[in-house]
Amino acid sequence: MPQESSKRLVVVSNRLPASLKQVEGEWTVQPGSGGLVTAIAPVLKNRGGLWIGWSGGHGDVDLPKLLGDFSKDAGYDLHPVQLTEEEVRGYYYGFANEIIWPLFHDFQSRCNFDPSYWRDYLDVNLKFAEVTARYSRESDYIWVHDYHLMHLAFMLRNMGIQRSCGFFLHIPFPPPDIYLKLPWRDKILRALLEFDLVGFQTLRDRRNFVECMEALVPNAKCTGRGNMVTIEHQNRKIRAGGFPISIDFNQFASLSADKDVVRMADEFKDALRHRKIILGVDRLDYTKGIPQRLEAIRQLFIRFPDLREKVTFVQIAVPSREEIPEYHSLKVEIEQLVGEINGQFTRPGWIPIHYQYRNLPRPELVSYYRAADMALITPLRDGLNLVAKEYCAANVNENGVLFLSEFAGAAAQLQNAGAILVNPYDTEGVAKAIRRAYYMDKRERHTRMSKLRESVRRNNIYWWVDSFLQAAFSSQLEDFPQDTVDFQTESTST
Ligand code: ADQ
């Protein structure tokens, strides 16, 4: 890799990779456990660096002291961006969650294009840029994450601050017919062109981005074929490419083999009397298709009575964005559907759907993955979907079946690797696919799952960080290792 790869890294995301918790009356900082933190923390520690993000409120704590202590242990610095309640309401709940999230997931009818949200979004992006400018140096590489902060490079340039900046979008980028509905479509697209590298989850997202750019910024020129392209705009070169995010494969695989996890998985199977387990795991969000999935389960029991009392569907939903009324109505809708379907089919000794609404500790979550015979992952739209990869990594016995929505970014990588693709809106089609998998022989299940696990093991989270940083630091497009991206299956899509 070129010498520049030793640049200090500055990560900027909406939230810091740590949360504040009260333990016996004392505030403490607990490290985050998500994949992004796991992958980036060692890079930050090795090459030196910092993470900038919103700390999440708590006005009564001595934040600099708490974060200072945490930084010493972590080996990299955390710098908080402090936001007022109004800013959080307008920028986070408003602009990010009521405009960009629904629009970019093709739910334009759920958007609330309130112009005041836009102003809050700009103000908060400016605040993030000020903190970034204060704590970073000109030689640093700034890596910005996600749709909350699309204006960060633009703000830095406006302030006259020279930095190399990369951006990664964790959610889908919509095609022009949807993106063009955004009232601030030009400004956001031009702001994204202020980054030096713009990364997406899939090749399709990258193509959508280029098509929107061609419609809105006609003087920008795009060259290159395949995964990475170069865009020339106002005497600058911007790179755009697909980098499907992943998980720490070894961490999930070894946790799944841990004796406590094995015991929990066995207890869970005993409790369900060794019926086949179909598992759904999601944040409770309308993009995840939980009601449609429940309807598919209903269809399964209507169309195939031979499977009644033979399979149990377990849906685990993690509470999310509970302050937003739509998320509350979705929760009620799901609870009603579960009650209805259970009322329709339950027999003594068998409840068809087990529903849990809670955040699970990682070992418990992995024990569910381990125990499940099938994972039913059917978002209506998803940037990637990490649960699909976590299920494969944890399926150490290699006998599980992964059903994956065609509309999850992960489908581009995993469809040729053994996942069974389904259309989440086609509830009868999903039911038929489940029945086929129920009777699938052991050899086919094993062939599919070992291929899936190999794909996730190879393209793990460390590979993802390396791919992005290599693209960020290489001066030549050819330096980017195209052949390591499993995108061949997407070549027919636009
Ligand atoms: P999310 O929409 O949050 O992420 P996903 O990728 O599936 O979706 O990640 C969810 C995470 O939450 C997983 O790591 C999972 O283990 C965890 N989780 C889910 N249910 C849980 C429960 N009940 N208890 C504990 N943990 C639970 C966004 C995008 C995705 C993209 C990721 C990463 O929407 O498309 O894959 O970012 O880029």
Boltz pocket constraint, residues with backbone or C-beta under 6 A from the ligand:
constraints:
  - pocket:
      binder: B
      contacts: [[A, 170], [A, 171], [A, 245], [A, 281], [A, 282], [A, 283], [A, 316], [A, 317], [A, 318], [A, 358], [A, 359], [A, 360], [A, 361], [A, 365], [A, 382], [A, 383], [A, 384], [A, 385], [A, 386], [A, 387], [A, 388], [A, 390]]
      max_distance: 6.0
